[in-house]
Amino acid sequence: MPNVKIYIDETRLAACRDAIEDALPRLRDLLCDGLAVETSACQIAALPVVGLPDQPQVNAELLILPRSGRTPERIRAVAGTMRQMLEQASGLDVAVRVGMLDPETYLALK
């Protein structure tokens, strides 16, 4: 159940919007392969934001549930590849942050 929000500085979005949109299916494939989930489990959104000029202009947040096989090394590898993909697509500095959700309290209604 990867939930990804990609926050892009609104002043930079127009220049990279098409490339980011083109990268989203590849990003979903990466998450499905790397985290062993079906495509229907993924939620990915790119959102324009107002941010400070001295921080990365693209900030991706990946939220996942713990699961066997999702070792810190595996998660770090997926996040690193995700960062590279978004840097190539946007041409901007990218930060990726990963958070683990609590399976006892997490609820998703689809």
ABEGO torsion letter per residue (X at the ends): XBBBBBBBBAAAAAAAAAAAAAAAAAAAAAAAAAAGBBAAABBBBBBBBBBBAABBABBBBBBBBBBBGBBAAAAAAAAAAAAAAAAAAAGBBBBBBBBBBBAAABBBBX
